[in-house]
Amino acid sequence: MKRTLAACGLLLAIGSAASAQTKGQFVIEQVGMQVATEDFTRTPTSVTGAINMINGVRITFDMALAANASASRLHAEVFTPADSNNASSSIDVRFTADSLFAEAITAGNTTPLRAQVPNGTVPYINPSAVFMEQIIRRAKAIGGTDVKVSVTPLGGTDPYIEVPVSFATAGEAKMNLGGVELVFKIDADGSIQSGTVPAQNLTITRK
């Protein structure tokens, strides 16, 4: 009987974990023309996905999430149309309380990096809506209507930047990412339903 109850408990735990998993897709368009899609799977502790650009470049990512909606680890790979099976470059990033440690690999050459960043920093891959969503989730975890989120832009020159995020209403978030303003319609947990980048005539839609 004890074995049976234990097995039932295990099944319930597996069912609960499965129900917490969310799958979706973001579509990014510019003046009505699709420029990228992003398929993703989110759980309470991770988010994985792939960004497919109109030029044939594909970026895959696997990010482990911390309890405060920041990241503890990220692995990302870039694939080009010339070789869709083997990554042309990749990066591994690990975040600690006050630092990030990274290893970037391009053409077989490894470049290590260590930099000081604030606790709770979130990485960003352009033009990922999933990572924009994570910035919003981090802002909600910080609390308040006007906050700043520490963000590490991968491929950028700065270890981190401060990204202002404001919540005019419960269903709207505004973000200034590297000098570019973005406006989002969001759910209570910070999930993006749609967004616009007025200066670039871009729209983001969750499917």
Backbone as CSV, one residue per row, in Angstrom:
resi,resn,N_x,N_y,N_z,CA_x,CA_y,CA_z,C_x,C_y,C_z
1,MET,0.829,-1.204,0.000,0.000,0.000,0.000,0.864,1.255,0.000
2,LYS,1.926,1.264,0.821,2.804,2.422,0.883,3.437,2.696,-0.478
3,ARG,3.834,1.613,-1.176,4.430,1.780,-2.504,3.424,2.396,-3.465
4,THR,2.184,1.926,-3.381,1.138,2.451,-4.262,0.910,3.924,-4.011
5,LEU,0.822,4.315,-2.724,0.609,5.726,-2.377,1.786,6.573,-2.833
6,ALA,2.987,6.041,-2.680,4.173,6.777,-3.106,4.162,6.986,-4.610
7,ALA,3.754,5.938,-5.329,3.687,6.041,-6.785,2.656,7.079,-7.199
8,CYS,1.498,7.104,-6.489,0.468,8.099,-6.791,0.990,9.501,-6.541
9,GLY,1.757,9.636,-5.435,2.331,10.940,-5.126,3.286,11.399,-6.206
10,LEU,4.069,10.467,-6.743,4.995,10.785,-7.817,4.250,11.210,-9.066
11,LEU,3.170,10.516,-9.393,2.367,10.869,-10.558,1.749,12.255,-10.406
12,LEU,1.289,12.561,-9.193,0.719,13.880,-8.946,1.770,14.961,-9.112
13,ALA,2.978,14.685,-8.644,4.060,15.666,-8.756,4.414,15.906,-10.209
14,ILE,4.459,14.817,-10.985,4.762,14.941,-12.408,3.658,15.717,-13.109
15,GLY,2.402,15.424,-12.763,1.278,16.137,-13.363,1.306,17.611,-13.046
16,SER,1.675,17.942,-11.803,1.753,19.352,-11.395,2.828,20.071,-12.169
17,ALA,3.989,19.437,-12.350,5.082,20.058,-13.093,4.686,20.289,-14.538
18,ALA,3.966,19.298,-15.111,3.564,19.419,-16.502,2.582,20.566,-16.692
19,SER,1.664,20.751,-15.700,0.662,21.796,-15.828,1.270,23.179,-15.735
20,ALA,2.473,23.294,-15.116,3.143,24.586,-14.977,3.921,24.956,-16.237
21,GLN,3.988,24.057,-17.186,4.734,24.307,-18.422,3.871,25.077,-19.426
22,THR,4.456,26.101,-20.011,3.759,26.914,-21.003,4.554,26.924,-22.303
23,LYS,3.872,26.643,-23.406,4.503,26.709,-24.720,3.824,27.800,-25.544
24,GLY,4.587,28.467,-26.375,4.004,29.521,-27.185,4.935,29.984,-28.292
25,GLN,4.490,31.007,-28.984,5.284,31.582,-30.068,5.050,33.090,-30.110
26,PHE,6.112,33.824,-30.334,6.021,35.251,-30.610,6.316,35.481,-32.085
27,VAL,5.562,36.386,-32.695,5.799,36.785,-34.081,6.165,38.265,-34.080
28,ILE,7.289,38.587,-34.694,7.747,39.974,-34.780,7.600,40.436,-36.221
29,GLU,6.884,41.550,-36.408,6.637,42.087,-37.743,7.065,43.546,-37.817
30,GLN,7.473,43.944,-39.000,7.838,45.342,-39.262,7.044,45.831,-40.460
31,VAL,6.192,46.815,-40.219,5.300,47.358,-41.248,4.539,46.214,-41.930
32,GLY,4.043,45.272,-41.125,3.243,44.178,-41.658,4.014,43.017,-42.221
33,MET,5.356,43.112,-42.277,6.172,42.017,-42.808,6.833,41.255,-41.662
34,GLN,6.681,39.943,-41.678,7.269,39.122,-40.626,8.789,39.119,-40.729
35,VAL,9.461,39.450,-39.630,10.923,39.476,-39.627,11.513,38.385,-38.734
36,ALA,10.713,37.852,-37.811,11.223,36.781,-36.947,10.076,36.092,-36.227
37,THR,10.301,34.832,-35.885,9.393,34.105,-34.993,10.226,33.533,-33.862
38,GLU,9.568,33.306,-32.749,10.271,32.765,-31.586,9.377,31.754,-30.875
39,ASP,9.789,30.497,-30.913,9.071,29.433,-30.222,9.731,29.189,-28.869
40,PHE,8.925,28.968,-27.834,9.515,28.842,-26.503,8.693,27.900,-25.628
41,THR,9.368,27.389,-24.610,8.741,26.598,-23.554,9.203,27.170,-22.225
42,ARG,8.234,27.539,-21.383,8.556,28.149,-20.093,8.032,27.279,-18.953
43,THR,8.863,27.106,-17.925,8.459,26.472,-16.677,8.836,27.449,-15.555
44,PRO,8.459,27.156,-14.315,8.845,28.059,-13.222,10.351,28.197,-13.035
45,THR,11.134,27.246,-13.533,12.580,27.277,-13.293,13.428,27.402,-14.558
46,SER,12.800,27.454,-15.728,13.595,27.536,-16.956,12.767,28.074,-18.107
47,VAL,13.470,28.525,-19.131,12.814,28.881,-20.391,13.765,28.522,-21.521
48,THR,13.250,27.794,-22.498,14.040,27.376,-23.646,13.323,27.813,-24.915
49,GLY,14.074,27.939,-25.998,13.414,28.336,-27.234,14.370,28.541,-28.383
50,ALA,13.799,29.043,-29.478,14.581,29.301,-30.683,14.008,30.515,-31.400
51,ILE,14.906,31.403,-31.819,14.535,32.581,-32.598,14.900,32.300,-34.046
52,ASN,13.935,32.425,-34.942,14.162,32.187,-36.365,14.021,33.507,-37.113
53,MET,15.160,33.998,-37.632,15.192,35.283,-38.318,14.861,35.114,-39.799
54,ILE,14.380,36.187,-40.421,14.002,36.137,-41.825,15.205,35.858,-42.724
55,ASN,16.416,36.192,-42.259,17.625,35.956,-43.056,18.171,34.540,-42.912
56,GLY,17.447,33.683,-42.192,17.860,32.292,-42.053,18.682,31.984,-40.820
57,VAL,19.063,33.003,-40.070,19.809,32.787,-38.831,18.863,32.263,-37.761
58,ARG,19.333,31.275,-37.019,18.549,30.696,-35.921,19.365,30.767,-34.639
59,ILE,18.738,31.233,-33.576,19.391,31.322,-32.273,18.603,30.469,-31.288
60,THR,19.260,29.505,-30.670,18.604,28.679,-29.659,19.113,29.093,-28.281
61,PHE,18.270,28.907,-27.275,18.683,29.286,-25.920,18.050,28.375,-24.883
62,ASP,18.748,28.262,-23.773,18.299,27.471,-22.628,18.718,28.249,-21.389
63,MET,17.743,28.844,-20.681,18.044,29.698,-19.540,17.437,29.132,-18.267
64,ALA,18.259,29.004,-17.236,17.787,28.591,-15.916,17.409,29.843,-15.131
65,LEU,16.239,29.805,-14.491,15.713,30.970,-13.792,15.896,30.856,-12.288
66,ALA,16.177,31.999,-11.675,16.287,32.069,-10.223,14.921,32.411,-9.629
67,ALA,14.810,32.289,-8.315,13.528,32.531,-7.651,13.074,33.983,-7.766
68,ASN,14.035,34.915,-7.967,13.689,36.336,-8.059,13.456,36.790,-9.501
69,ALA,13.218,35.832,-10.400,12.921,36.088,-11.822,14.127,36.579,-12.606
70,SER,15.318,36.456,-12.035,16.533,36.722,-12.798,17.028,35.390,-13.370
71,ALA,18.242,35.380,-13.890,18.790,34.159,-14.482,19.964,33.655,-13.654
72,SER,20.111,32.346,-13.584,21.288,31.765,-12.937,22.261,31.201,-13.966
73,ARG,21.728,30.848,-15.140,22.580,30.264,-16.176,21.921,30.441,-17.532
74,LEU,22.757,30.575,-18.571,22.240,30.668,-19.946,23.215,29.992,-20.902
75,HIS,22.652,29.186,-21.799,23.429,28.640,-22.913,22.710,29.029,-24.193
76,ALA,23.438,29.602,-25.141,22.840,30.016,-26.415,23.759,29.628,-27.564
77,GLU,23.135,29.291,-28.701,23.893,28.909,-29.900,23.317,29.637,-31.112
78,VAL,24.209,29.979,-32.052,23.812,30.659,-33.283,24.086,29.746,-34.471
79,PHE,23.070,29.569,-35.322,23.198,28.754,-36.526,22.949,29.640,-37.746
80,THR,23.764,29.480,-38.764,23.621,30.279,-39.980,23.040,29.424,-41.098
81,PRO,22.513,30.040,-42.166,21.977,29.265,-43.290,23.019,28.362,-43.942
82,ALA,24.275,28.718,-43.830,25.338,27.916,-44.449,25.489,26.554,-43.782
83,ASP,25.158,26.463,-42.493,25.246,25.199,-41.770,24.221,25.231,-40.649
84,SER,23.051,24.679,-40.915,21.959,24.728,-39.948,22.057,23.658,-38.870
85,ASN,23.052,22.751,-38.994,23.191,21.666,-38.035,24.284,21.902,-37.003
86,ASN,25.260,22.720,-37.348,26.376,22.979,-36.448,26.432,24.473,-36.122
87,ALA,26.494,24.773,-34.828,26.490,26.167,-34.395,27.752,26.885,-34.851
88,SER,27.580,28.090,-35.390,28.733,28.903,-35.779,29.369,29.562,-34.563
89,SER,28.570,29.766,-33.515,29.083,30.315,-32.260,28.153,29.921,-31.131
90,SER,28.683,29.986,-29.922,27.868,29.665,-28.749,28.412,30.426,-27.556
91,ILE,27.588,30.508,-26.517,28.024,31.165,-25.286,27.378,30.496,-24.089
92,ASP,28.162,30.351,-23.045,27.676,29.872,-21.754,27.884,30.985,-20.742
93,VAL,26.831,31.335,-20.025,26.914,32.397,-19.029,26.381,31.876,-17.702
94,ARG,27.108,32.168,-16.658,26.677,31.792,-15.315,26.671,33.045,-14.441
95,PHE,25.573,33.258,-13.740,25.438,34.429,-12.876,25.569,34.016,-11.414
96,THR,26.354,34.799,-10.652,26.444,34.605,-9.208,25.870,35.861,-8.535
97,ALA,26.074,35.986,-7.243,25.484,37.106,-6.509,25.955,38.464,-7.015
98,ASP,27.207,38.551,-7.500,27.723,39.856,-7.918,28.550,39.813,-9.197
99,SER,28.501,38.706,-9.916,29.353,38.572,-11.100,28.692,37.696,-12.156
100,LEU,29.235,37.799,-13.369,28.895,36.833,-14.408,30.184,36.221,-14.925
101,PHE,30.105,34.952,-15.260,31.217,34.219,-15.834,30.741,33.656,-17.165
102,ALA,31.479,33.928,-18.233,31.023,33.502,-19.557,32.168,32.886,-20.347
103,GLU,31.783,31.994,-21.255,32.713,31.430,-22.234,32.041,31.491,-23.594
104,ALA,32.616,32.273,-24.481,32.089,32.391,-25.845,32.982,31.594,-26.782
105,ILE,32.359,30.802,-27.648,33.106,29.973,-28.599,32.718,30.375,-30.017
106,THR,33.704,30.782,-30.813,33.499,31.125,-32.217,34.618,30.514,-33.042
107,ALA,34.239,29.731,-34.051,35.222,29.065,-34.923,36.244,28.276,-34.115
108,GLY,35.781,27.640,-33.049,36.664,26.804,-32.247,37.509,27.558,-31.238
109,ASN,37.435,28.875,-31.238,38.215,29.685,-30.301,37.350,30.092,-29.113
110,THR,37.862,29.848,-27.909,37.124,30.143,-26.693,37.616,31.436,-26.062
111,THR,36.682,32.299,-25.735,37.008,33.562,-25.068,36.315,33.596,-23.716
112,PRO,37.100,33.560,-22.622,36.484,33.628,-21.290,36.221,35.084,-20.893
113,LEU,35.236,35.279,-20.043,34.892,36.617,-19.586,34.370,36.545,-18.169
114,ARG,34.823,37.498,-17.365,34.281,37.671,-16.014,34.025,39.149,-15.806
115,ALA,32.865,39.482,-15.269,32.529,40.886,-15.037,31.637,41.001,-13.815
116,GLN,31.737,42.128,-13.138,30.864,42.390,-12.007,29.519,42.901,-12.510
117,VAL,28.454,42.316,-12.025,27.089,42.750,-12.352,26.266,42.708,-11.075
118,PRO,25.209,43.503,-10.983,24.378,43.475,-9.777,23.644,42.144,-9.620
119,ASN,23.337,41.826,-8.390,22.528,40.644,-8.112,21.158,40.803,-8.770
120,GLY,20.679,39.759,-9.434,19.376,39.824,-10.091,19.437,40.274,-11.534
121,THR,20.615,40.217,-12.140,20.763,40.637,-13.540,20.118,39.630,-14.490
122,VAL,19.530,40.153,-15.562,18.864,39.332,-16.575,19.615,39.486,-17.900
123,PRO,19.932,38.393,-18.596,20.571,38.518,-19.912,19.544,38.905,-20.978
124,TYR,20.040,39.393,-22.108,19.139,39.757,-23.209,19.777,39.380,-24.536
125,ILE,18.997,38.709,-25.388,19.403,38.381,-26.756,18.477,39.135,-27.701
126,ASN,19.026,39.958,-28.546,18.230,40.723,-29.511,17.845,39.836,-30.704
127,PRO,16.595,39.822,-31.153,15.440,40.620,-30.747,14.414,39.805,-29.971
128,SER,14.860,39.025,-28.999,13.990,38.046,-28.345,12.907,38.677,-27.476
129,ALA,11.651,38.357,-27.772,10.534,38.787,-26.934,10.504,38.004,-25.623
130,VAL,11.018,36.781,-25.625,11.079,35.979,-24.406,11.966,36.664,-23.373
131,PHE,13.088,37.202,-23.817,13.993,37.883,-22.888,13.425,39.241,-22.467
132,MET,12.684,39.915,-23.368,11.961,41.128,-22.966,10.955,40.789,-21.869
133,GLU,10.262,39.676,-22.052,9.288,39.225,-21.058,9.964,38.944,-19.727
134,GLN,11.169,38.372,-19.768,11.873,38.075,-18.521,12.268,39.358,-17.796
135,ILE,12.609,40.401,-18.555,12.926,41.702,-17.947,11.689,42.239,-17.218
136,ILE,10.525,42.103,-17.845,9.279,42.552,-17.210,8.984,41.729,-15.965
137,ARG,9.171,40.437,-16.046,8.940,39.572,-14.882,9.886,39.937,-13.734
138,ARG,11.119,40.256,-14.086,12.086,40.671,-13.064,11.647,41.997,-12.435
139,ALA,11.155,42.926,-13.254,10.675,44.212,-12.748,9.514,44.021,-11.781
140,LYS,8.611,43.099,-12.111,7.474,42.833,-11.229,7.946,42.199,-9.921
141,ALA,8.991,41.378,-9.995,9.530,40.755,-8.784,10.189,41.800,-7.887
142,ILE,10.805,42.816,-8.485,11.407,43.899,-7.697,10.313,44.674,-6.974
143,GLY,9.208,44.930,-7.681,8.079,45.626,-7.093,8.107,47.119,-7.357
144,GLY,6.914,47.721,-7.452,6.808,49.146,-7.704,6.315,49.428,-9.113
145,THR,5.952,50.690,-9.355,5.448,51.069,-10.672,6.539,51.581,-11.596
146,ASP,7.667,52.015,-11.027,8.811,52.484,-11.828,10.077,51.881,-11.241
147,VAL,10.678,50.953,-11.960,11.867,50.263,-11.459,12.938,50.206,-12.544
148,LYS,14.134,49.833,-12.144,15.222,49.612,-13.087,15.717,48.185,-12.938
149,VAL,15.887,47.531,-14.083,16.346,46.143,-14.110,17.744,46.107,-14.715
150,SER,18.653,45.422,-14.050,20.002,45.246,-14.588,19.961,44.171,-15.673
151,VAL,20.449,44.525,-16.857,20.357,43.628,-18.020,21.723,43.510,-18.687
152,THR,22.116,42.277,-18.995,23.346,42.026,-19.748,22.995,41.745,-21.199
153,PRO,23.274,42.698,-22.122,22.992,42.451,-23.542,24.102,41.582,-24.152
154,LEU,23.767,40.380,-24.560,24.780,39.511,-25.165,25.199,40.084,-26.504
155,GLY,26.511,40.145,-26.714,27.031,40.739,-27.931,27.303,42.226,-27.788
156,GLY,26.954,42.793,-26.632,27.189,44.209,-26.384,28.560,44.436,-25.770
157,THR,28.893,45.701,-25.556,30.201,46.050,-24.997,30.149,46.240,-23.485
158,ASP,28.946,46.464,-22.934,28.811,46.696,-21.501,28.425,45.407,-20.781
159,PRO,29.036,45.150,-19.613,28.635,43.963,-18.842,27.152,43.995,-18.480
160,TYR,26.625,45.206,-18.229,25.193,45.344,-17.962,24.764,46.783,-18.182
161,ILE,23.488,46.966,-18.406,22.881,48.289,-18.500,21.668,48.317,-17.579
162,GLU,21.249,49.508,-17.186,20.049,49.641,-16.370,18.866,49.933,-17.300
163,VAL,17.855,49.094,-17.254,16.691,49.226,-18.124,15.493,49.692,-17.299
164,PRO,15.004,50.914,-17.532,13.821,51.380,-16.814,12.566,50.653,-17.306
165,VAL,11.763,50.216,-16.352,10.487,49.570,-16.659,9.418,50.240,-15.811
166,SER,8.311,50.631,-16.449,7.222,51.266,-15.711,5.912,50.553,-16.009
167,PHE,5.015,50.581,-15.021,3.702,49.960,-15.150,2.644,51.047,-14.947
168,ALA,2.147,51.586,-16.051,1.112,52.627,-15.970,-0.186,52.061,-15.425
169,THR,-0.497,50.819,-15.846,-1.655,50.084,-15.347,-1.221,48.644,-15.123
170,ALA,-2.102,47.846,-14.560,-1.770,46.444,-14.307,-1.543,45.674,-15.603
171,GLY,-2.131,46.161,-16.696,-2.035,45.437,-17.959,-1.105,46.049,-18.976
172,GLU,-0.292,47.039,-18.558,0.613,47.686,-19.507,1.993,47.887,-18.895
173,ALA,3.023,47.636,-19.692,4.403,47.865,-19.263,5.137,48.633,-20.344
174,LYS,5.950,49.596,-19.909,6.814,50.320,-20.834,8.255,50.081,-20.431
175,MET,9.114,49.959,-21.435,10.511,49.648,-21.198,11.383,50.500,-22.113
176,ASN,12.514,50.976,-21.597,13.492,51.664,-22.429,14.722,50.788,-22.485
177,LEU,14.881,50.099,-23.606,15.954,49.118,-23.765,17.027,49.686,-24.686
178,GLY,18.112,50.138,-24.097,19.199,50.696,-24.893,18.796,51.948,-25.642
179,GLY,17.901,52.754,-25.053,17.469,53.985,-25.699,16.265,53.833,-26.600
180,VAL,15.742,52.628,-26.713,14.569,52.360,-27.556,13.375,52.069,-26.662
181,GLU,12.275,52.768,-26.883,11.079,52.566,-26.058,10.209,51.446,-26.623
182,LEU,9.757,50.573,-25.730,8.862,49.483,-26.086,7.639,49.553,-25.181
183,VAL,6.476,49.240,-25.731,5.227,49.271,-24.988,4.565,47.900,-25.116
184,PHE,4.127,47.336,-23.973,3.581,45.983,-23.980,2.222,45.917,-23.290
185,LYS,1.381,45.040,-23.786,0.198,44.604,-23.075,0.573,43.302,-22.376
186,ILE,0.336,43.232,-21.063,0.813,42.089,-20.293,-0.296,41.489,-19.441
187,ASP,-0.058,40.238,-19.003,-0.919,39.586,-18.030,-0.414,39.907,-16.620
188,ALA,-1.119,39.442,-15.626,-0.768,39.739,-14.237,0.607,39.219,-13.849
189,ASP,1.043,38.113,-14.468,2.351,37.543,-14.115,3.485,38.138,-14.934
190,GLY,3.177,39.097,-15.817,4.211,39.718,-16.644,4.350,39.113,-18.026
191,SER,3.512,38.141,-18.348,3.568,37.533,-19.682,3.142,38.552,-20.738
192,ILE,3.933,38.668,-21.795,3.623,39.595,-22.879,2.540,38.999,-23.766
193,GLN,1.495,39.781,-24.035,0.474,39.392,-24.997,0.691,40.077,-26.349
194,SER,1.168,41.308,-26.303,1.500,42.027,-27.533,2.410,43.181,-27.164
195,GLY,3.069,43.726,-28.173,3.970,44.840,-27.921,4.249,45.625,-29.186
196,THR,4.736,46.838,-29.001,5.109,47.680,-30.129,6.436,48.359,-29.833
197,VAL,7.185,48.611,-30.913,8.399,49.425,-30.852,8.163,50.573,-31.829
198,PRO,7.532,51.661,-31.374,7.093,52.717,-32.280,8.191,53.279,-33.181
199,ALA,9.382,53.469,-32.639,10.464,54.081,-33.414,10.917,53.208,-34.575
200,GLN,10.674,51.896,-34.472,11.122,50.968,-35.518,9.961,50.342,-36.280
201,ASN,8.743,50.790,-36.004,7.546,50.233,-36.651,7.456,48.718,-36.500
202,LEU,7.825,48.248,-35.320,7.789,46.817,-35.036,6.586,46.480,-34.155
203,THR,6.019,45.322,-34.390,4.965,44.795,-33.530,5.352,43.389,-33.077
204,ILE,4.943,43.062,-31.856,5.207,41.741,-31.279,3.870,41.144,-30.874
205,THR,3.595,39.937,-31.350,2.312,39.304,-31.065,2.545,37.899,-30.527
206,ARG,1.868,37.593,-29.445,1.928,36.242,-28.894,0.861,35.391,-29.547
207,LYS,1.266,34.227,-30.057,0.338,33.304,-30.714,-0.054,32.168,-29.782
